[in-house]
Amino acid sequence: MFKENNSHLQPELFNTSTYMHPRTKAMLEKSWAPLYYEHVFCKIDEKMFASLYCSDNGCPNKPVNILLSLEFLKHLYDYTDEQILEQYYFNYQVNYALGQRNLGELYICERTLYDFRKRVYEYTLAHPEEADLVFRQFDQLLTHFLDITKINTKEQRTDSTAIMPNIRRAGRLALAFDVLKQAVRVCPPEILPESLRQVLEPAFKTEVLYRSRASEAKNKLQYLLELQQQLLDVVASFPEVAELPLVKLVRRFLAEQTVFDPVLKKRVAKKGQEISPDSLQSAYDPDATFRRKGNKDRVGYTYTLTETCADENPVQFVTDYTLTKNVKTDPETLEERLSMNKERTGLTDLYQDGGFYSPKVQKLAEEQGVTMHYTNLTGRKPALKKLPLTAFTIENHQKVLACPQNQAPVHAFFNEGKEELIAWFNPHVCKECPFKEQCPVKIQKKKALLKINQKSLLVAEIRKELADHEFRREATSKRAAIEGTISAIKRGRGAGKLSVRGQIKCTLVMGFKTIAHNFQQLKKFFALKAKKEKAAKTKTPSLQGVIVPI
């Protein structure tokens, strides 16, 4: 049964801090614990999690604000479950931060943490159309952090990084074996022939995987594929078994990795280049996908975050994050998140690298009133000998008004279907133009025709801005520091390789880590503020404790 935890609002008259030495108590009050208690613990909306529990039956739940705080602090310091519980049992700072003034007031075991995570996961799984509970809590805390720090959110930067779940990279042979073994394990042994029951024996794995020469890999892969097909044929007579998730995984693997050979009358393995990047990569994480970014192969997910970057901000906060399958491109992710981030934070200028550019993103940004600043652009650069499209005078990216020589077109219009700007010029004038060899206008008998793709025009405008070294230097300078934020989250918060699998679980964990990072930034903000106030006091001249007016 759900019950809010309000006991911390009225602490006992006498508690551990009451008996502390004044200097010890002063040190406690200057530590991170009171800061966390006031600006995180007291701001957690427990009612948001009421739907995880029964409203009128059962024992009261363990306090949600304590359970959430244990998750935040676990990822803040990259603790294991055992370590964070040990801190909770014996570290008075942790207890103070969680609204408890005496050690040992409330006992929480590991199973309680597991059950809470399970409830959050199952709720997220059952409500895919809603923002997950952790993100909603992130957004609420961010709003509070921005209110008390007055951080400027109009300028922001964004970037993405690869996140690997708790899986290992497996070759096709190992993957085929893992998929088969898991499916065989969940099937009733009495319905399986001996050829499939042997899959669970250690000797089978040794023979198939560890004693395989490179020349034998193809034949052994084919052998495993035939066993998988045999398994599907056997369970076809048992619908309740055929619908088990791990058996369905066999069906998916065969569909993605094989084709039916009409001559051999059986399924054979596809060539490597014929396999889709979103095909199954791990028998233990069906959501993980493959992507080659740069010169590295990645398996797992992409974590995209956006943070403030105004120069006057003493610290920067992450304003938005998302975790997607890594086959999803950066522009597709930005297209989904831009409008929401604009609405939540009042974003006006966004800095990113060229990998985030797409015509759709650029058009959406213009509609939202967001100026996009790129540090570079991918793709082929235009020929230097040709006149750039920006040399033409164009209105609203839709109508050509004049050529570089100020010749107005005879007729100009915009083809919405093909998203093309079309203009006809006087061919007699164009024939006499000194730039006719460099101009994209095609001179014909009756007209000189110009066709400009709207997407190409947008790219040309961005390249013109990047040609301005001062503009490019500023954009690069604004964006560069986000690499440090990603490093802090991946190395400092343990996101290099997660301890969970599956997109939903990985998303929830990355949410905890992002909230922890923002609290670390809040700590830094108050530390800088205290340092500035101390410096201001030391500069005030005094005589025997009396302030002397200047």
N, C-alpha and C positions, 0 to 999 in steps of 0.2 A: 504494500500500500504506500502511495506517495505521501511524503511529509516534508515540508520545507525545514531547513536548518536555520533557525533564528536564535539559538541559544547563545551564540557568540556575541550577540548585541548587548547582553547583560551579563558580563563576567562576574565571577565570584569576588567578594570584597577582599579576601586574602587568597593569593595564589603565588606561584613560584616567583614571578617578577616582583612581588611585594617585598620579598625577603632578600632580594639581590642587593649587592653593594651598589651605592649610587653611581660609581664609575662604570661598573658592569652594566647596570641598567641603561646608562647613557650610551654605551657602545651598542647595546641591543637596539635602542631607538634610532641610532644612526645607520643601522644595517639595512639590508634589503627586505627583512621580514615585515616591518610595519608598512613599508611601501607596497609590498605584495598584498598584504591584508587589506589595505585601504583601496587600492586601485585595481585589484584583480579579484580577490576573494569576495569582497563585498559587492562587486559589480556582476558576479555570475548570476544569471537568471535561471534559477532552479526550475521554475514553472515550465520553461521550455522543454524540460525533460520529463514532465509529469506523465506524458503518454507512454513512457517506457514501463510504467508500473500500474497496477490495479488501483482504481480510485477509491474503493470502499471495502477491500478485503485483504487479509494477510498482515504480516508484521510490517512495521514501518521500515522504509528503505534506509540504507546507510546514506548519510548526507551527500547529495550530488555535488555540492560545491567543494567538499573535501575530496571526493573521488576524482573530479575533474582537475583539481589543483595538484593532486598526486601525479596525474598524467602530464600536466604542464611542467612541473618541477623535474619529473623523470627525464623529459626530453630537453629541458633547459641545461641539465648537467650530464646528459647522456648516461643515466643510471640504468641498471637492470631492474627488474621487478623486486628482486631480493634487496638490492641496494636502496631503492627508494623507500621500501617499507622499513628497513633498518634506520634510515634517516628519520622517518616518521615516528618510530618508537622512541628514539634516543636523542634526536637533535632538537633542542628547544627552539631554535630559530624556525625550523620547519613547522613545529606545533604552533608557534606564535603567528606565523604567516597564515595558518589554517584556522585561526580564531580560537585556538585552545591555549589556555594559560597554565595548564599543568600537564606534565608528561603522563601518558598512560590513561587518559580520560576515555578514549574510545579505541577499541581494538578493531583492526582491519586486517584480514588475511588475504593471501594471494588469490584465493578463489573469489573473493568479493570483487577484486579488480577484473578478473576474467569474466565474471558474470555481467559486470557493468559494460565492458567492451562488447560483449556478445549482444546485449540489449541494444546498444547504439548501432552496431553493425546490422542487426536484423531489422531495426526500424528504417535504417537507410536503404536496405535492400527492398523493403516493402513500399517505400515512398520515393521512387526514383525521380519523380517530377519535382520534388521539393529540394531546396538547398539542404545539405546535410546539417545535422545539429551542431557539429564542431565548427563549420563555416559560419553559421548564424551566431555562435558564441564569439568567434573571431571578429565578426563585423561589429558586434555590440561593444566588445572591449576596445576595438580600434576607434570607434566613435568617441568613447570616453577618453582615450589617450590623446586624440587630436584636440578635444575640448580643453583639456588641462594644459597641454603644451603649446597650443596655438600654432601648430606646424602648418606650413603652407603646402597645400595638396594640389595646387594648380599645375605645377610641373612634376612629371613623374617619368620613370624609365622602366623598361621591361626587358626580360630575357628568359631563356629556358635552359634547362639542363636535364641530362639523362638520369633516371632513377631506376635502380635495379632491385627487384623484390628478393625474397629469400629463396632463390633458385640458383642452379648452376647451369652454365652453358652446356648443352648436350648436343652431340652429333646426331645425325638421323638414325643411326643404328641404336644408340642409347635411348633416344626418344621413343623409338618404336617399341623397344623392350619395356620401358617404364609404363607406357600407355597400356600395353598388353598385360603386364603383371598386375597393375592396379585393377583392371577390369576382371581378370581371372580371380583375384582375391575376394571380390564382392559377390561373385557368382556361387550358388550352391554347388559344392563339390560333386554331388550325386548326378548332376545333369551334364557334367563335363567329361569328355573322353580322356584317356590317359595322356594323349599328346598335348592337351592343354593343362592338365593337372601338374605336369612336370615343370611347367614354367615357374612355379613357386619354389622349386628346389634350388639350393645354392649352386649345385653343380651345373645347372642349366645356364645361369647367368655367367658363370666362369667360362663355360664353353663358348657361349655366343659372343660375349663382349671382350673378355680378357685374353682369350686365346685366338683372337682374330687377326689374321694378317691383312694387309691392305688389299691384297688380291682377292681375299675371301669376303670382304665387306659387302660387296654387291649381292652375292649369293645368300649370305646370312640375312641381309635386309629383306630379300625376297621371301626367305623362309619365315621371318617374323610377320610379314604382310599376309602370307597365306594362313598363318595361325590366327591372325586377327580376323580374317574373313571367315575362318572356320568357327571362331567364337560367335560371330554375328549370326551365322547360319544356325548354330545350336540354340542360342537364346531367342531366336525368332518364334519358337513355339511357346515361350514363356514371357508374355507381354510385360509382367511386373518386373522381370529381370532386364528385359531389353530397354526399359525406360529409366534404368538407374543412371545417374550422371556420369559415372566412370565408364559405363558401357557406351553411352552416347559419345564419349570422348574418342573411343575406338572408331566409331562411325565417322566422326569429324576428321580424324587423322587420315583415314583411308580416302575420304572425299578430297582432302587438300593435297595429299602427298602422292596419290596414285591415279592412274587412268586405266580403263579397261582395254586390254589388247584382244581384238576379235580373232586374231590368228591363234594366239596361245590360249584364248578363252579364260583369261584370269587377269587380275589386277597386277600391274607392274608399276614400279616407282617412276615418278616424274624426274626429269632433269632438274638440277638445282635452280637454274634460272627461270624455270617454269612455275616455281612455287611462290605463292603470294606472300608479301611481307607480313600480312596479318594472320598467317597460318599459325597453328599451334606451335609454341616454342618450348613449353614445359608441360609435363604431365601433372605437375603440382600447381600450376598457375595458368589456367586456360585463357586468362585475359591478356597476358604478356604478349607483346608483338616485337617484330624485328625491324630495325632501321639502321641504315648506314649513313652516318653524319660525319662529314669530313673524311678522314681516313680510318675511322673506327666503326666497328660493328657494335650496335647496342641492342640489348634485349631487355624489355621491360616497359617503362613508362616515361613520359616527359612531364616535368614539373615546371610550370610557367608562373613567374611571380612579377608583380609590379610594385614599385616603391617610390616614395617621394624623392625629389632630388633638387629642390630649390636651394640656392647658395646660402640664403639667410638661415636655413634650418640648422640648429645645433646637432640634431640627430635626424635620421630618416626612418620612417616606418613602412613596413610592407602593407600595401593597401588592398591587394588582391592576389589570390593564388588559385591554381587549379592543377589537377593531375589528370592527364589524358593518356590514351594509348599512343605510343611513340610513332605510329604510322600517320598520326594526325599532324599536319604541317603547322608551323608557327603562325602563318597568316590566318588559317582556319580557326585556331584557338583565339587569336586576337580579335577576329571578327565576332566571335561569340561573347567575349568579355568586355569589349570596349564600351558599349552602351551602358552596361550595368555599372562599370567603374566610373563613367562620367556622371551618372545619376547619384552614386553614393558619395563621391569625393569632390565633384566640381572640377574635374580634370580639364585643362585647356591645352597643354603641351606635353607630347609624349616622345621620349627619346628611345631609339632601338636600333639594332643593326639591320643590314639590308635583307636578312633572312625573313623579316616580318612584313616585307612589302608585298602587296598584291593590289590590283586595281579595285577589288571589292573593299578592301580595308581602307584604301585611300578615299574612296567615294563615301564610305560610311563615316570616316573621320570628318570629312567636309560637312556632311549632314549634321553631325553632332557638335560641330564647332570646335573640333580638336585639331591642332596643328601637329603634323607628324614630322619628326626630325630624325633623319637616317644618318648613320655614320658611313655607310657604303651601300652599294646595290649589287646584287648578284646578276648574272646574265651577261650577254655579249654587249660590249660597248659599241656605240655608233662609230662609223668611219669618220676620221678627222677631216677628210677632204669634202665631206658633204655638209651642206647647211643644216644646222639643227632645227628641229621643228619649232623650237621656242623663238626662232627668228621671225616667224609669222605672227601677225597681230590677231589674236583669237579671243572671242568673247564667250565667257562661261563654259569653256571647253567644248563648245558646240558650233560656233559660227566663225568662219574665217573672215576677217575684216580687211586685211591687207597682206601683201607679200613683203619680204625684207626690203624691196625697193619702193615700198609704199604704193604699189599698184592695187587698186580695189578690184575684187573679182566681179565678173559680169553676173554671176549667179552663185549663191552659196546656200547650202542647207545641211541638215544633220540627219543621217540615216540611223534611226533608233534601233532598228532590227540588228544591224551589223555594228552599231556603235562607231560609225565612221563620220568624219567631217569631210564634206565634198565641196570643192570650189572650182569654177571654170574661170580662167583668165583669158585675156585677149592674146591669141597666139602670135600676132605680129609684134606686140610689145615684148613678149617673152623671148622671141628670136633675137632681139637686139640687146637683151639683158647680159651684162658682163658675167653674171653668176649662173648662167643657164646650165653649165656643166656640173655645177655643185648642187643645183636646186632639185628638190624632189618632184617638182612639177613636170609632167610628161606632155611635151608639145605634140599636138596632133594637127590635122589639116584645118579643122574648123574651130578647135578650142585647145586650150592648154589645161590639162586636167590635174587636179591635186586631190589625193585621197590620204587622209590622216586617220589612223586608228586612234580612238580616244585613249586606249590603254598606253599606246606608245607615246602619246602626248604627255600623259601624267608622268611617265618615266623620264621623259626628256626634261621636264620641269624640275624633277628631283635631282637629276644629274647636273643641271645648271646650278642649283643651289650648292651641291657638293663641290663644284668647281671653285666656289668661293672658299679659300683656305681658312678664313676666319670663322665662317659659318660651320665648316666641317670640324675645325678644332674645338669649337664650343660644344657641338653635338657629341663629339667623341669624349670630351672631358666630362660632360654631364652623364653619359651612359656608362663610362668605364667602371665606376665604383660599385655597380651592381654585381660585378664579378666577385668582389669581396663579400657581399651579402650571401651569394650562392655558396661560396667557400665556407662561410661561417655556419650556414645551415647544414651543409653536407659533412664538413669535418667536425665542427664544434658540436653539432646536435646529432651526429650519428646517422646522417641520411645518405652516406655513401653507398651503403647496402642495407636495406630495411630488414627487419626481423619478421616481417609478415608477407603474405602472398595475396594476390587478387587486387583488382583495381579499387574496390570500395575500401578494403582494409588499408591499403597503401595511402589512399586519399585521406582517411581519417587520421592516420599517423602523421602524415605531412602537415595536416591542420594543427595538430598538437605542437609540432616543431615550429611552425610559423608563429603561433601564439607565443611560444617560449622566446622566440627571437625578438618579437615586438616588446615583450616585457624586459628583455635585456637592454633594448634601446631606451626604454623608459627609465631604467636604472641609470643608464649613462646620462640621460637628460638631467635628472635630479642631481647627479654627482657634479656635472658641469655647472649647474645652477648654484649649488652649495660652494663650489670653488670660486665662482665669480663673486658671490656675496662675501665670502671670507676675504678675498682680495680687496674688495671695496672697503671693508672695515679697517684693514691694516693700513690703507692709504689715508684714513682720516686722522689728522694730527691731534694729539691729546697731551695734556700735561697733568701728571699725577691722577689719571683716571677721569679728568674733566675734559670734555670735547672742546677744542679751541676753534672758534669760527674762522673761516678763511676769508 
